[in-house]
Amino acid sequence: MDGREQDEAQSKYSFEDCQATADWLLSQTAVRPLVGIVCGSGLGGLADALKDQVAFNYRDIPNFPQSTVHGHAGRLVFGTLKGRPCVCMQGRFHLYEGYPIQKITMPMRIFKLLGVETVILTNAAGGLNQDYKVGDIMIIKDHLNMPGFAGNNPLAGPNDERHVYVCLFRFGVRFPCMSDAYDRELQQLAFDVGSELGFSDFLREGVYCVLGGPSFETIAECRMLHKLGADAVGMSTVHEVIVARHCGMRVFALSLITNKAVMDYDSEEKANHEEVLQTGKQRAEQLERLVSTIVTRLEHNNNFA
């Protein structure tokens, strides 16, 4: 894609497009969300935990993409979680579905325009760290953006800098910092909550690596990523994190380790999507308790001041 084509692609997902979608949603519900939650593969039950739900199918929302992946319901759900107003994506979008990277991250900009201040992202991931077990929950402390190394970054193209320092809803600066991508206070909060709930035995902290997918990784790729410092690998989340931080929202993210990456040529193990969904189903209740309790504590930390 040359520079002109890139500019045209970016312009299709402009501030005005995002604003139109946000305005439409706000006209359809009285909920004014302060927390945005993104559910990964098999983890859509988080949205079902919302009270007083108002739900929209992605296909009915102006300018919104549609999820094509089994295990992603494709609904945007507004409601309250332990009394806190939230909006939840029951299914997300991925590079491997064929969407431009600006399209798959558009919901983060819409979150911002809805009034969201904190984004919580979940995903299913393969464990590269040999100490991890299937069913562990990894709090993401940092990431490796492999598509970004090849220039596929959601912030590529023109940056809308009009009124950045005047209007709160223009997106962000040209070169946003990513050394603080994952909010450290929220990570500590998650460990504190996990300890109180008795989840310490399966709660981890690590680095998440994103690849383009949809094929799972080769053994050589898993070995390389592990040597580079990745503890888990998946096909989502990082692009959304970049855009959420560009918009000035706080970010907390976690991975459910649904399979162990194959690192041995003598192994008979093979990664598959059904295993991902099954593990998500088994751990879903505890993950929901963790996230809902974190949301409740946000108010105590004055995160909405």
C-alpha positions in Angstrom: 0.0 0.0 0.0 1.5 3.3 -1.1 1.2 6.6 0.9 -1.9 7.8 -1.0 -3.7 4.5 -0.6 -2.8 4.5 3.1 -4.2 8.0 3.6 -7.4 7.0 1.8 -7.8 3.9 4.0 -7.2 6.0 7.1 -9.8 8.6 6.0 -12.5 5.9 5.9 -12.3 5.6 9.7 -12.1 9.3 10.5 -13.0 11.2 13.6 -16.3 12.2 12.0 -17.2 8.5 11.2 -16.4 7.5 14.8 -18.4 10.4 16.2 -21.4 9.5 14.0 -21.3 6.0 15.4 -20.9 7.1 19.0 -23.8 9.6 18.6 -26.0 6.9 17.2 -25.3 4.6 20.1 -25.7 7.3 22.7 -29.1 8.1 21.2 -30.2 4.5 21.6 -29.3 4.0 25.3 -29.2 6.0 28.5 -26.1 4.2 29.7 -23.0 6.5 29.8 -20.1 4.0 30.1 -17.0 4.8 32.0 -15.5 1.3 31.5 -15.1 -0.5 28.1 -14.5 -4.3 28.1 -13.4 -6.4 25.2 -14.1 -10.1 25.4 -11.8 -12.6 23.7 -12.4 -16.1 22.3 -14.8 -18.0 24.5 -14.9 -15.2 27.1 -18.2 -13.5 26.0 -19.8 -14.4 29.3 -18.4 -11.2 30.7 -21.0 -9.3 28.8 -23.7 -11.6 30.1 -22.8 -10.4 33.6 -24.0 -6.9 32.9 -27.3 -5.8 34.5 -30.0 -3.8 32.7 -28.6 -4.7 29.3 -29.1 -2.8 26.1 -27.5 -4.8 23.3 -26.8 -4.1 19.6 -25.7 -6.6 17.0 -22.6 -5.3 15.2 -24.4 -5.5 11.9 -27.0 -3.0 13.1 -24.4 -0.4 14.2 -23.4 2.3 11.6 -19.8 2.0 10.4 -19.1 -1.0 12.7 -17.3 -4.1 11.4 -18.7 -7.6 11.9 -17.0 -10.5 13.7 -16.6 -13.6 11.6 -14.9 -15.9 14.3 -16.6 -18.8 16.0 -16.8 -18.0 19.7 -17.3 -14.3 19.1 -21.0 -13.4 19.4 -20.8 -10.0 17.6 -22.7 -7.8 20.0 -22.1 -4.5 21.7 -23.7 -4.6 25.2 -24.3 -1.6 27.5 -25.2 -2.1 31.1 -23.9 -2.0 34.7 -21.3 -4.2 36.3 -21.6 -4.0 40.1 -23.2 -0.6 39.7 -20.6 0.8 37.3 -21.8 1.8 33.8 -20.0 -0.3 31.2 -20.0 -1.1 27.5 -18.8 -4.6 26.5 -17.7 -5.9 23.1 -18.9 -9.5 22.9 -16.4 -10.4 20.2 -13.7 -8.4 18.5 -12.0 -8.1 15.1 -8.7 -9.4 13.9 -6.2 -8.8 11.1 -6.8 -12.3 9.7 -10.4 -11.5 9.0 -9.2 -9.2 6.2 -10.1 -5.9 7.8 -7.7 -2.9 7.6 -6.0 -2.4 10.9 -7.7 1.0 11.3 -11.1 -0.8 11.0 -10.4 -3.4 13.7 -9.3 -0.7 16.2 -12.2 1.7 15.4 -14.2 0.5 18.4 -11.5 1.9 20.7 -12.0 5.4 19.3 -15.8 4.9 19.6 -15.3 3.9 23.3 -13.5 7.2 23.8 -16.3 9.2 22.3 -18.8 7.3 24.4 -17.0 8.6 27.5 -15.0 5.5 28.4 -12.0 6.2 30.6 -10.7 2.7 31.3 -10.4 -0.2 28.9 -10.2 -3.8 30.0 -9.2 -6.3 27.3 -9.2 -10.1 27.5 -7.9 -12.6 25.1 -7.2 -16.3 24.7 -3.5 -17.0 24.2 -0.9 -19.8 23.8 1.6 -20.2 26.7 5.2 -19.8 25.7 6.5 -19.5 29.2 7.2 -23.1 30.3 6.1 -22.4 33.8 2.5 -21.6 32.6 -0.3 -24.1 32.8 -3.4 -24.3 30.7 -6.0 -22.3 32.6 -3.6 -19.7 34.0 -4.6 -16.0 33.7 -1.7 -13.8 32.7 -1.9 -10.1 33.5 -0.2 -8.3 30.6 2.6 -6.0 31.6 4.0 -5.3 28.1 3.8 -6.5 24.5 5.7 -7.3 21.4 4.0 -6.0 18.3 5.2 -8.2 15.4 2.9 -6.7 12.7 4.1 -3.3 13.8 7.7 -4.3 13.1 6.6 -4.7 9.4 4.9 -1.3 9.4 1.3 -2.5 10.1 0.4 -0.1 12.9 -3.1 1.3 13.5 -1.7 4.8 13.8 -0.1 4.7 10.4 -1.4 7.3 8.0 -2.4 10.9 8.7 -2.9 11.9 12.4 -5.9 14.1 13.1 -4.3 16.8 15.2 -7.0 19.4 14.8 -7.9 20.8 18.2 -5.9 18.1 20.0 -5.2 20.5 22.9 -8.7 22.1 22.8 -11.3 19.4 22.2 -11.0 16.3 24.5 -12.4 14.1 21.8 -9.8 14.5 19.1 -7.7 11.4 19.2 -4.1 12.0 20.2 -0.5 13.1 19.3 1.6 11.9 16.4 4.1 9.9 18.4 2.4 8.4 21.6 4.4 6.9 24.3 4.0 3.1 24.8 6.4 2.5 27.7 3.3 2.9 30.0 0.9 1.1 27.7 -0.4 -1.1 30.5 -1.5 0.8 33.6 0.7 -0.3 36.5 -1.8 0.7 39.2 -4.4 -1.5 37.5 -2.0 -4.4 37.3 -1.4 -4.2 41.1 -5.1 -3.9 41.7 -5.6 -7.1 39.8 -3.1 -8.9 41.9 -4.6 -7.6 45.1 -8.1 -8.7 43.9 -6.9 -12.0 42.7 -5.3 -12.7 46.1 -8.5 -11.8 47.9 -10.5 -14.2 45.6 -8.0 -17.0 46.1 -6.8 -16.9 42.5 -3.1 -16.5 43.2 -2.2 -20.1 42.2 -3.2 -19.4 38.6 -2.5 -15.7 38.3 0.6 -14.7 36.3 2.3 -11.6 34.9 4.0 -11.5 31.5 4.6 -10.2 28.0 2.1 -10.8 25.3 3.2 -11.1 21.6 0.8 -10.5 18.8 1.0 -12.2 15.4 -1.2 -11.8 12.3 -2.7 -15.3 12.2 -4.9 -17.1 11.4 -2.4 -20.0 11.3 -1.0 -21.1 14.7 2.7 -20.7 15.2 5.4 -23.1 14.0 7.7 -24.7 16.6 10.6 -22.5 15.4 8.4 -19.4 15.7 7.5 -20.3 19.3 11.1 -20.8 20.2 12.1 -17.5 18.7 9.3 -15.6 20.4 10.2 -17.1 23.7 13.8 -16.1 23.3 12.7 -12.6 22.5 10.9 -12.4 25.9 7.3 -13.3 25.1 5.4 -15.3 27.7 2.2 -15.8 25.6 1.3 -15.4 22.0 -2.0 -14.5 20.3 -3.7 -12.7 17.4 -5.3 -9.7 19.0 -5.3 -7.0 21.7 -2.1 -5.1 21.0 -3.6 -3.0 18.2 -6.5 -2.1 20.4 -4.1 -1.2 23.2 -2.1 1.2 21.0 -5.3 3.0 19.9 -6.7 3.2 23.4 -3.6 4.7 24.7 -3.4 7.1 21.7 -6.9 8.3 22.8 -5.7 8.7 26.4 -7.6 5.9 28.0 -6.2 3.7 30.8 -5.6 0.1 29.8 -5.6 -3.2 31.6 -5.4 -6.5 29.7 -5.2 -10.1 30.6 -4.7 -13.4 28.7 -6.3 -16.7 29.5 -3.7 -19.4 28.7 -5.8 -21.8 26.7 -3.1 -24.0 25.3 0.7 -24.5 25.7 2.7 -23.6 22.6 4.4 -26.5 21.0 8.2 -26.1 21.5 9.4 -29.6 21.0 9.7 -31.4 17.6 9.0 -34.7 19.3 5.7 -33.5 20.7 2.4 -34.9 19.4 0.5 -31.9 20.6 -1.3 -29.6 18.2 -2.9 -26.2 18.8 -6.6 -25.9 17.8 -9.4 -23.4 18.3 -11.8 -25.8 20.0 -9.3 -26.2 22.8 -9.2 -22.5 23.2 -13.0 -22.2 23.5 -13.2 -25.2 25.9 -10.6 -23.7 28.3 -12.4 -20.3 28.1 -15.6 -22.0 29.2 -14.0 -23.8 32.1 -12.3 -20.7 33.5 -15.0 -18.1 32.6 -16.7 -17.8 35.9 -13.4 -17.0 37.8 -12.3 -14.6 35.1 -15.7 -12.8 35.3 -15.4 -12.5 39.1 -11.9 -11.1 38.7 -12.9 -8.4 36.2 -16.1 -7.4 37.9 -14.3 -7.0 41.2 -11.6 -4.9 39.5 -14.3 -2.7 38.0 -15.9 -2.2 41.4 -12.6 -1.1 42.9 -11.9 1.5 40.2 -14.2 3.9 42.0 -12.3 3.3 45.3 -9.0 4.3 43.5 -10.6 7.5 42.3 -10.0 6.4 38.7 -13.1 8.3 37.6 -12.3 11.6 39.3 
